[in-house]
Amino acid sequence: MTGGAMLKAIQTKILLAILAALLVIAGALAYRRHAAARAALLREQQEYEKFRQEVEQDKKRRSSAAAGEGKVWQKYIP
């Protein structure tokens, strides 16, 4: 091998190593972005579920109070 061909081979290997490193970094960033989006979605779902449960409990409280009024008035009818 001549000096020029050997230098070109080394440069090619270095270029491939740099490209591989950049690919790994890009993959890590994409995974991190995906994980953050998934965590945000999970947090949003949990907040929605908590809100929905609070609404259901509030409905039950109001419904039970209104449902009991008819029974109270029936006791006072002679």
C-alpha positions as CSV (number, residue, x, y, z in Angstrom):
1,M,0.0,0.0,0.0
2,T,1.3,3.4,-0.8
3,G,1.3,6.3,1.7
4,G,-1.6,8.1,0.0
5,A,-3.8,5.0,-0.1
6,M,-3.1,4.2,3.6
7,L,-3.9,7.8,4.6
8,K,-7.2,7.6,2.7
9,A,-8.1,4.4,4.4
10,I,-7.4,5.9,7.8
11,Q,-9.4,9.0,7.0
12,T,-12.3,6.8,5.8
13,K,-12.2,4.8,9.1
14,I,-12.1,8.0,11.1
15,L,-15.1,9.4,9.1
16,L,-17.0,6.2,9.7
17,A,-16.3,6.3,13.5
18,I,-17.4,9.9,13.6
19,L,-20.6,9.1,11.7
20,A,-21.3,6.2,14.1
21,A,-20.8,8.4,17.1
22,L,-23.2,11.0,15.7
23,L,-25.7,8.3,15.0
24,V,-25.5,7.1,18.6
25,I,-26.0,10.6,19.9
26,A,-28.9,11.3,17.6
27,G,-30.5,8.0,18.7
28,A,-30.1,8.9,22.4
29,L,-31.6,12.3,21.8
30,A,-34.6,10.8,20.0
31,Y,-35.1,8.2,22.7
32,R,-34.9,10.9,25.4
33,R,-37.5,13.1,23.6
34,H,-39.8,10.0,23.2
35,A,-39.4,9.1,26.9
36,A,-40.2,12.7,27.9
37,A,-43.3,12.8,25.7
38,R,-44.5,9.5,27.1
39,A,-44.0,10.7,30.7
40,A,-45.9,13.9,29.9
41,L,-48.8,11.8,28.4
42,L,-48.8,9.5,31.4
43,R,-48.9,12.5,33.8
44,E,-51.7,14.1,31.8
45,Q,-53.7,10.8,31.9
46,Q,-53.2,10.5,35.7
47,E,-54.4,14.1,36.2
48,Y,-57.4,13.5,34.0
49,E,-58.3,10.3,35.9
50,K,-58.0,12.2,39.2
51,F,-60.2,15.0,38.0
52,R,-62.8,12.5,36.6
53,Q,-62.9,10.7,40.0
54,E,-63.4,14.0,41.8
55,V,-66.2,14.8,39.5
56,E,-67.8,11.4,40.1
57,Q,-67.5,11.8,43.8
58,D,-69.0,15.3,43.6
59,K,-71.9,13.9,41.5
60,K,-72.6,11.2,44.1
61,R,-72.6,13.6,46.9
62,R,-75.0,15.9,45.2
63,S,-77.2,13.1,44.0
64,S,-77.4,11.5,47.4
65,A,-78.4,14.8,49.0
66,A,-81.2,15.3,46.5
67,A,-82.3,11.7,46.7
68,G,-82.7,11.9,50.4
69,E,-84.9,15.0,50.3
70,G,-88.0,13.1,49.1
71,K,-87.7,10.6,52.0
72,V,-87.4,13.4,54.5
73,W,-90.6,15.1,53.3
74,Q,-92.5,11.9,53.2
75,K,-92.0,11.6,57.0
76,Y,-93.8,14.9,57.6
77,I,-96.9,14.1,55.5
78,P,-99.7,13.3,57.9
